[in-house]
Every structure is written in structure tokens, then in C-alpha cells.
């Protein structure tokens, strides 16, 4: 599994935007499609809300990639 660190500079980042910012997809729209497909997990639970607020301390998983939000 590949672990990526993402330094959060605000209170939260929307899930679809996080996927784009760390390079797991090409655009926010592609991020929305990934979330809608059920392929994205937040803290181990499938997340279907495309603009879910992701905060520091959470883990986002897509396939073999894990994003640690700090």
C-alpha cells in the first residue's frame, strides 16, 4: 500500500477535491465519479458523499493508496 501525506491548511477539504489534490484523479469531476462508484473509503468505511468534509486525522483509501490527512 502506498501512503500519501496531505497537509490540510484549512478546517476541511472536500473529498473529491482531496483526491484531485493528491493526484489520485485528474479533476474534481473524476473524483466525484470515483466516490459515487463506492471505491473510496474514509476511516475504513465506504463514503458515497462526493463533497464529504475531510478533516485532519482522517484516512482516505482508494485501491492500494492511502491518504493521511494532517
C-alpha positions in Angstrom: 0.0 0.0 0.0 1.2 3.5 -0.9 0.8 6.1 1.8 0.5 9.8 0.9 0.6 12.7 3.4 -1.7 15.7 2.8 -1.2 18.8 4.9 -4.5 20.4 5.5 -4.3 24.2 5.5 -8.0 24.9 6.3 -10.6 23.3 8.6 -11.5 20.7 5.9 -11.2 19.7 2.3 -14.0 18.2 0.2 -13.4 14.5 -0.6 -13.5 14.9 -4.4 -11.0 17.8 -4.2 -8.7 15.9 -1.9 -8.5 13.0 -4.5 -7.5 15.6 -7.2 -5.0 17.5 -5.0 -3.0 14.3 -4.1 -3.0 13.1 -7.7 -5.3 10.1 -7.4 -7.5 11.5 -10.2 -7.3 14.3 -12.9 -10.1 16.5 -11.8 -12.8 17.2 -9.2 -15.4 15.7 -11.5 -13.3 12.5 -11.8 -13.1 12.5 -8.0 -16.9 12.7 -7.8 -17.2 9.6 -10.1 -14.7 7.6 -8.0 -16.7 8.4 -4.8 -20.0 7.6 -6.4 -18.7 4.3 -7.6 -18.1 3.2 -4.0 -14.3 2.9 -4.5 -13.4 5.4 -1.8 -13.2 4.7 2.0 -12.9 7.2 4.8 -11.5 5.8 8.0 -12.3 2.3 6.6 -15.9 3.0 5.7 -17.2 3.4 2.2 -18.0 7.1 1.6 -20.6 8.0 -1.0 -20.9 11.7 -0.3 -18.8 13.3 -3.0 -18.2 16.5 -1.1 -17.8 15.0 2.4 -15.7 17.2 4.6 -12.4 15.6 5.3 -10.6 16.9 8.4 -7.1 16.4 9.9 -6.6 12.9 11.4 -8.8 11.1 8.8 -7.6 8.5 6.4 -8.8 8.2 2.9 -8.3 5.0 0.9 -8.6 4.4 -2.8 -7.4 1.0 -4.0 -3.8 0.5 -2.8 -3.4 4.2 -2.0 -4.0 5.7 1.5 -4.0 9.4 2.2 -3.2 10.5 5.7 -4.7 14.0 6.3 -2.6 16.1 8.7 
